Amino acid sequence: MRTLPLIISLFVSTTLFAQNPIIHTDKITIARDSFGVPHIFAPTDPEVAYGLAWAHAEDDFATMQTLILTGKGRLGTYMGKQGATIDYVFGLLNTKATVDAQIGNMDPKFLQLIRGYLMGLDAYAKAHPKEILNKHVFPITIEEYLAAASFSVAIFCGVDRTLPQILNNSIPHIKGLTGEGSNAFAIHSSKSASGENMLVINAHQPIEGATAFYEAHLESEEGWNILGGCFPGAPMIFHGVTPNLAWAHTVNYQDKLDVYQLQTDKEHPGQYKVDNEWLTLEKRKLNLKVKGVPITIHKTVYNSIYGPTVQSPDGTFFSLRLPALMDAGALQQWYAMNRATNYSEFYAALKQNHLPMFNIMYADKNDTIFYISNSKMPVRNQDTAYHWNSTVPGNVRATLWNTFKPLKALPQYVNPKSGYLFNTNHSPFLATDSAENLSPYRFARSDGYEWYHNNRSQRAKDLIDKLDKISYDDIKRIKFDRQLPSPILYPYGYKGDALFQVDENQHPQLAPLIKTLKSWDHVASADSKGALIYNLAYYMVPKLMNGRAYDALTKEEAVTVYQQIYDYLMKNFHTIDLTLGDMQKLVRGDQSWPQAGMPDVLAAVNSVPWKDGLRRMEGGDAYISFVRFPKDGSLPLIESVNTFGASSNPSSPHFADQRPLYQAQQLKKMTLDKGEVLRKAERVYHPE
């Protein structure tokens, strides 16, 4: 069977085939544990990647293929208009050009890993041709794959929020130029009740789809051994635990993207003015294919010296500039992080500075904890005339940045005396005890770092401050907490004020709702009536405020919110006597269950309208892992849970077998011990 990869290589491009690593499929072992989680063992890293591709394809091949179609600009052939929109953005950002320019300088060992992964995908496709979405998926080149990965990182960096603002005319204009969350905790042995370093990995992501975490364990004889979470189509773990160390990611919100308004006029069509010189606006044609549409749709995209450029409905041209479009090496850096064996090697991996975002929370077996608000931070012009958090002039080269700050210039902490570090997508300047927090004034305001607590960080800090030592049970209790702090800290002033100040005696019909909310304990439990009312208010108030961010809700508006809640419940349920779990559901396939939680509690839940007035959990608390490093230096103790299960196939026994654990806030034991995995595995096989 060792020649199998050569036989199946008809799916692989000629360029890729010429450089493929040697893969021995009979030496790749996939061991499925009792929850169906794949543990993959092989002699080499590319063979492990091959096995990961095969195992993940068994569980979610359709989603993985959407990544491939994205890298080809052909998602519209499968998803129709929605996919074609993504194809347009992919063409606009042109990440493949960056890959083509940089792939020659990438680490050959990393490229072999990617080739091994793609060979695994091709092999699975050959063995299961009926599962291929359409004729556009295969073959796939390494350049297309890396372009899709770079595109995904760019979307995370804010393109998904900024482009709609430009296209609906809501982006801030410059006068005069005419013409979602996660939690992470690191506890040092000095603060730990057991004397163990501890780390909490807690992603708040969509619970299904292209950015839902998939759990896997990867181990090669070349020293790669890691268990954690990755996205569909990923060739390595994005955050997880090795025998020596562990790290978690949370999304950070420093300024990762700048918007430039170009100066144009009718006398210079197709040009824009920079420093009194008229430059030609570059044009490219995109050929979009849409499922069900017999003709190819042609779209024009633009590029200026500042970056990809789009025209808003009012005729203004805006350019996007973001580090994520200038560096295709994010996966290479993650691979180096996967392979690190100690803090020095891990920090050296971060120095590659390919990863343009994500907080990184770290702990290891050698009594080190570490946190950094990571980014590929531009060196921006500090002239106070430029508002980097809004729109900047695209008619002067003074705003055009091309260099980046070194890693040491980013906010970071190592082994604070407090013994703990944490992040819940809040300020890096509120990461530990107040006496040791970094001053935000040490960093340029143009970097855009957060300065604030959110509800999760304030609640976590309140709980931590009560503890002299933090036990393993303590950190689990903190992470699984569903209570909002007092006062409540949402971006709108209304949530701590006006809703709780309405006089129920003046509104007899609404009085039961008002009194219930006033007596609510701020806990988002499934059996809470107050949590139901507050959860509905959370989604209704922003629409009522119509963009008035950070503004207080008036008492009159608060009454309107209560009336809207009353009308909503009566229309859909014919009663207002309901709990949060009566309305909010966790849904998998054709089954649903009452779901606790709400946005910005530590065990967060974001929901969307589902049917008949019910709301369905879409994202929030997702992949969760607790890691402890024993003092005797033995393998880390790991417990984890995912929202549903290892498989996205409704016929699989692992489609939702973790769901009861997840909803009960319980965990399953995991291990990096190969011998233990193989002894307890329910199925062991080769990808043949």
Buried (B, 14 or more C-beta within 10 A) or exposed (E): EEEBBEEBBEBBBEEBBEEBBEBBBEBBBBBBBEBBBBBBBBEBBBBBBBBBBBBBBBBBBBBBBBBBBBBBBBBBBBBBEEBBBBBBBBBBBBBBBBBBEBBEEBBEBBBBBBBBBBBBBBBBBBBEEEEBBEEBBBBBBBBBBBBBBBBBBBBBBBBEEBBEBBBEEEBEBBEEBEBBBBBBBBBBBBBBBBEBBBBBBBBBBBBBBBBBBBBBBBBBBBEBBBBBBBBBBBBBBBBBBBBBBBBBBBBBBBBBBBBBBBBBEEEBEEBBBBEEEBBEBEEBEBEBBBBEBEEEBEBEBBBBBBBBBBBBEEEBBBBBBBBBBBBBBBBBBBBBBBBBBBBEBBBBBBEBBBBBBBBBBBBBBEBBBBBBBBBBBBBBBEEEEBEBEEBBBBBBEEBBBEEBBEBEBBBBBEBBEBBBBBBBBBBBBBBBBEEEBBEBEEBBBBBBBBEEBBBBBBBBBBBBEEBEEBBBEBBBBBBBBBBBBEEBBBEBEBBBBBBBEBEBEEBEEBBBBBEBBEEBEBBBBBEBBBBBBBBBBBBBBBEBBEEBEEEBBEBEBBBBBBBBBBEBBEEBBEEBEBBBBBBBBBBBEEEBBBBBBBBBBBBBBBBEEBEEBBBBBBBBBBBBBBBBBBBEEEBBBBBBBBBBBBBBBEEBBBBBBBBEBBBEBEBBEBBBBBEBBEEEBEEEEBBE
